[in-house]
Amino acid sequence: MSYLVTLCIPTNGVPEWCQPVFESIYQQGVDETLFQVVVTDNGNNQEFKEIAHQYQAEHKNFVYQETEAQGFLNQIESFKLAEGKLVKFLNHRNCLEPGALDYFINYAKHGDEDTVVFFSEGNLHKGTAIEDDNFDSFVKDLGLYTTWSGGLAFWHKDLEKIEKIKSFNSLYPHTDVLFMKRHAKKYVIVDQVLTKSLPTDDTKKGRYNLFHAFADEYINILKGLKSDGDITEATYQSVYGELKQFVVELYAQYVLLRMPCSYDLTNSKDYISRNFSVSEVNRRAKRWVRKYYIKKKIKKILRRLDNQ
C-alpha cells in the first residue's frame, strides 16, 4: 500500500458537481503517488461517465467503478476499493480548499491509527481539534453531526472490520462505520474548514424520506447506543434535543413553507409522532417561520437602504 490518503467519492453522476470536485483535488499540485481518488457511480449519466473515464485515463491514482448499490450504500462500495492509509469520505458536492490535501496527507503521516477521527469542517464552531477519551463524549460533542457522512474518515487497517459488517443501515451506512469502534482510547474531531460545498438547491439533493430519516430512523440508532450502554442518558438527551430542533426547521421549510426540494415528505407527521410531539414541532416550526420572514424583511430593507 503506497498511498497515504484515499478520497472516496460515491456519486450518482452529476457532472456540474463532480467535475469541479475532481479539479479541486488535482489542482492542489500534490504528488499523485501520495493519494488515491476512488469514485463509485450508481447513476446513469453518460456525460459524467465520459468525464470519469477521462480522469481515469489521465491519472493512475484515479479509480472509477460503476455499481448497482442503491442510494447511500454506494458509500460502502467506495470504501472497499480504498488503498490509502487514511480513508476520507468526500461528498460529490464538496471541493477541497487550497492546502486541504496536504493536510490530510500530513495527518495520515503523523496520526495515530488507533484514534477515531472525524472532520467536522468548522460546523461545531470550535476552530480547533476536540479530543475525547471515550465514545460517549465523542457522540455528545458531535451531536447532530453524527448523522453527517461528510466528516467520516477511518484508517485502512479498520477496513477489515467494515467488510465483516453483514448488513448496513440503508440511510446511515456511514454511521455503522463511525460507530464500529466504541471502545477506542481516543477520539479526535478536527473542526477545521477543509472543503467548500458547491452552491446548489434542495431540488437536487436526494430522494429519501426526510422525516423517516431524521425523526425516526436516527432516533432508533441513538436508542440502540443507549440500550447497549455505549452512550449515557445525558448524551442521548443532548443529541435528541439537537435532532428535535433540526426536525422543527425541516418541517418549517418543507412542510409549512413548501420550499422546493427533492426529498420524499410523505407521512411526515406519522414519522415525527414516533419520537416527538407533532403539536410541539408544529408550534415551534411556526415560530421559526415568523422569524424567517422577519429576517427576510430586514434584509430587504437593508438592501434598499444600501441602494439609496
C-alpha positions in Angstrom: 0.0 0.0 0.0 1.8 3.1 -1.2 -0.9 5.8 -0.9 -1.2 7.8 2.3 -4.7 9.0 1.6 -7.7 7.8 -0.3 -10.5 10.2 -1.1 -13.7 8.3 -1.6 -16.4 10.0 -3.7 -19.6 7.9 -4.1 -21.9 9.6 -6.6 -24.9 9.2 -8.8 -23.0 11.0 -11.5 -23.7 14.8 -11.6 -21.2 16.5 -13.9 -21.7 20.0 -12.6 -20.8 18.9 -9.1 -18.2 16.1 -9.6 -16.0 17.8 -12.2 -15.2 20.8 -10.0 -14.6 18.5 -7.1 -12.1 16.5 -9.2 -10.5 19.7 -10.4 -10.1 20.9 -6.8 -8.2 17.8 -6.0 -5.8 17.7 -8.9 -5.2 21.4 -8.8 -3.6 21.1 -5.4 -0.4 20.1 -7.1 0.3 17.2 -4.8 2.4 14.2 -5.8 -0.1 11.7 -7.2 1.8 8.8 -5.7 0.8 10.0 -2.3 -3.0 9.9 -2.7 -5.8 7.9 -4.4 -9.2 9.0 -5.6 -12.0 6.4 -5.7 -15.2 7.2 -7.5 -18.1 4.8 -7.4 -21.1 5.7 -9.6 -24.6 4.3 -9.2 -26.1 6.7 -11.7 -26.8 6.6 -15.4 -25.5 10.0 -16.6 -23.4 9.3 -19.8 -21.8 12.7 -19.7 -20.4 12.0 -16.3 -19.2 8.5 -17.2 -17.2 10.0 -20.0 -15.6 12.6 -17.7 -14.8 9.9 -15.1 -13.2 7.7 -17.8 -11.1 10.7 -19.0 -9.8 11.3 -15.5 -9.0 7.6 -15.1 -7.0 7.7 -18.4 -5.0 10.8 -17.3 -4.3 9.8 -13.6 -3.0 6.5 -12.5 -4.3 7.2 -8.9 -7.9 7.7 -10.1 -10.2 4.7 -9.7 -13.6 4.7 -11.3 -16.2 1.9 -10.9 -19.8 1.7 -11.8 -22.0 0.0 -9.2 -25.6 -1.1 -8.7 -25.5 -0.3 -5.0 -28.6 1.6 -4.1 -28.6 5.1 -2.5 -26.2 5.7 0.3 -24.9 2.1 0.2 -22.8 3.3 -2.6 -20.5 4.7 0.1 -19.5 1.2 1.2 -18.6 0.3 -2.3 -16.1 3.2 -2.5 -14.6 2.3 0.9 -13.9 -1.3 -0.3 -11.7 0.0 -3.1 -9.6 2.3 -0.9 -5.9 1.6 -0.6 -4.7 4.7 1.3 -3.6 4.6 4.9 -6.2 7.2 5.8 -9.6 6.8 4.0 -11.6 10.1 3.8 -15.2 10.4 2.6 -15.6 13.3 0.2 -19.1 14.5 -0.8 -19.5 14.9 -4.5 -20.5 18.5 -3.9 -17.6 19.4 -1.7 -14.4 20.9 -3.3 -11.2 20.8 -1.4 -9.9 24.1 -0.1 -6.3 25.0 -1.1 -3.9 23.0 1.1 -6.6 20.5 2.2 -5.0 17.6 0.5 -1.6 18.3 2.1 -3.4 18.5 5.5 -5.0 15.0 5.0 -1.6 13.6 3.9 0.2 15.1 6.9 -2.5 13.7 9.2 -2.1 10.3 7.6 1.7 10.5 8.2 1.6 11.6 11.8 -1.9 10.5 13.1 -2.4 7.7 15.5 -4.1 4.7 13.7 -5.8 3.7 16.9 -7.6 7.0 17.1 -11.1 7.6 15.7 -11.0 10.8 13.7 -13.9 12.9 12.3 -13.5 16.1 10.2 -16.4 18.3 11.2 -15.5 21.2 8.7 -15.9 24.0 11.2 -19.6 23.1 11.8 -19.0 22.9 15.5 -17.5 26.4 15.6 -14.6 25.3 17.6 -11.9 26.2 15.1 -9.6 23.6 16.5 -9.4 19.9 17.4 -11.6 18.4 20.1 -10.2 15.3 21.9 -12.3 12.8 23.8 -11.1 9.8 25.7 -14.4 7.9 25.4 -17.2 7.2 22.9 -19.9 8.8 25.0 -18.2 12.2 25.0 -17.4 11.8 21.3 -21.0 11.3 20.4 -22.1 14.2 22.6 -19.5 16.6 21.1 -20.5 15.7 17.6 -24.2 15.9 18.3 -26.3 16.3 15.2 -23.2 15.9 13.1 -23.1 12.2 13.9 -25.7 12.0 11.1 -23.4 13.7 8.6 -21.4 11.5 6.2 -19.2 14.3 5.0 -16.9 14.2 8.0 -16.2 10.5 8.0 -12.7 9.1 7.9 -11.2 5.8 9.0 -7.8 4.0 8.9 -7.2 1.4 6.3 -6.4 -1.2 8.9 -10.0 -1.0 10.0 -11.3 -1.8 6.6 -11.4 -5.5 7.5 -14.0 -4.6 10.2 -16.1 -2.8 7.7 -16.1 -5.8 5.3 -17.3 -8.0 8.2 -20.4 -5.9 8.8 -23.1 -8.1 7.3 -25.9 -5.5 6.9 -25.6 -1.7 6.7 -28.3 0.8 7.6 -29.5 1.9 4.2 -29.9 5.5 5.3 -26.9 5.7 7.5 -24.2 3.3 6.4 -21.5 5.8 7.3 -22.8 5.7 10.9 -22.2 2.0 11.0 -18.6 2.8 10.1 -18.3 5.7 12.5 -19.7 3.8 15.4 -17.9 0.5 14.9 -15.1 1.4 17.3 -16.9 2.2 20.5 -14.0 1.3 22.8 -11.2 3.3 21.3 -8.8 5.0 23.7 -9.0 8.3 21.8 -11.4 10.2 19.6 -10.5 13.4 17.7 -12.8 15.8 16.0 -10.9 18.1 13.6 -13.1 21.2 13.4 -11.1 23.0 10.6 -12.7 24.0 7.3 -11.0 21.9 4.6 -13.8 21.8 2.0 -16.3 24.1 0.4 -19.7 23.0 -0.7 -20.8 23.9 -4.2 -23.9 26.1 -4.4 -27.0 24.1 -5.2 -30.7 24.0 -4.5 -32.7 21.4 -2.5 -34.4 20.1 -5.6 -31.2 18.1 -6.4 -30.0 16.8 -3.1 -31.8 13.5 -2.5 -34.9 11.4 -2.8 -35.1 9.7 0.6 -37.9 10.2 3.1 -36.6 13.2 5.1 -38.7 12.7 8.3 -38.3 8.9 8.3 -34.5 9.5 8.3 -34.2 12.2 11.0 -37.3 11.9 13.1 -37.5 8.1 13.2 -34.5 6.0 11.9 -31.7 8.0 13.5 -33.5 8.2 16.8 -33.7 4.4 16.8 -29.9 4.3 16.2 -29.4 6.5 19.3 -31.8 4.4 21.3 -29.7 1.4 20.3 -26.5 3.0 21.5 -28.1 3.9 24.8 -29.6 0.4 25.2 -26.2 -1.1 24.6 -24.7 1.1 27.3 -22.5 2.9 24.8 -23.9 6.4 25.5 -25.4 7.8 28.6 -28.9 9.2 29.1 -27.4 12.7 29.2 -25.7 12.2 25.8 -28.9 10.7 24.4 -30.9 13.7 25.5 -28.4 16.2 24.2 -28.3 14.7 20.7 -32.1 14.1 20.8 -32.6 17.8 21.5 -30.4 18.8 18.6 -32.3 16.5 16.3 -35.6 17.9 17.5 -34.6 21.4 16.6 -33.4 20.1 13.2 -36.7 18.4 12.6 -38.5 21.6 13.5 -36.5 23.5 10.9 -37.1 20.9 8.2 -40.8 20.9 9.0 -40.9 24.7 8.8 -39.1 24.8 5.5 -40.6 21.9 3.5 -44.0 21.4 5.0 -45.2 24.8 6.2 -43.3 27.0 3.7 -43.3 24.3 1.0 -39.9 25.2 -0.2 -39.0 23.2 -3.3 -37.0 20.0 -2.6 -36.3 16.6 -4.0 -37.0 14.9 -0.7 -39.8 12.5 0.0 -42.1 14.2 2.5 -44.9 11.6 2.7 -46.2 10.6 6.2 -44.2 13.4 7.8 -46.5 13.7 10.8 -46.6 9.9 11.3 -42.8 9.7 11.4 -42.5 12.8 13.7 -45.0 11.3 16.1 -42.9 8.2 16.7 -40.4 10.2 18.8 -41.6 13.8 19.1 -44.8 15.7 19.8 -46.3 16.7 16.5 -48.1 19.7 18.1 -44.8 20.9 19.7 -42.9 20.5 16.4 -45.7 22.4 14.5 -45.8 25.2 17.1 -42.0 25.7 17.1 -41.9 25.5 13.3 -44.5 28.3 13.1 -42.3 30.4 15.3 -39.3 29.6 13.0 -41.3 30.7 10.0 -42.2 34.0 11.7 -38.5 34.7 12.5 -37.6 33.6 8.9 -39.9 36.3 7.4 -38.8 38.9 9.8 -35.1 38.3 8.9 -36.1 38.3 5.2 -37.9 41.6 5.6 -35.0 43.2 7.5 -32.5 42.0 4.8 -34.8 43.5 2.1 -34.9 46.8 3.9 -31.2 46.9 4.4 -30.6 46.2 0.7 -32.9 49.0 -0.2 -31.1 51.4 2.1 -27.7 50.3 0.6 -29.0 51.2 -2.9 -30.2 54.7 -1.9 
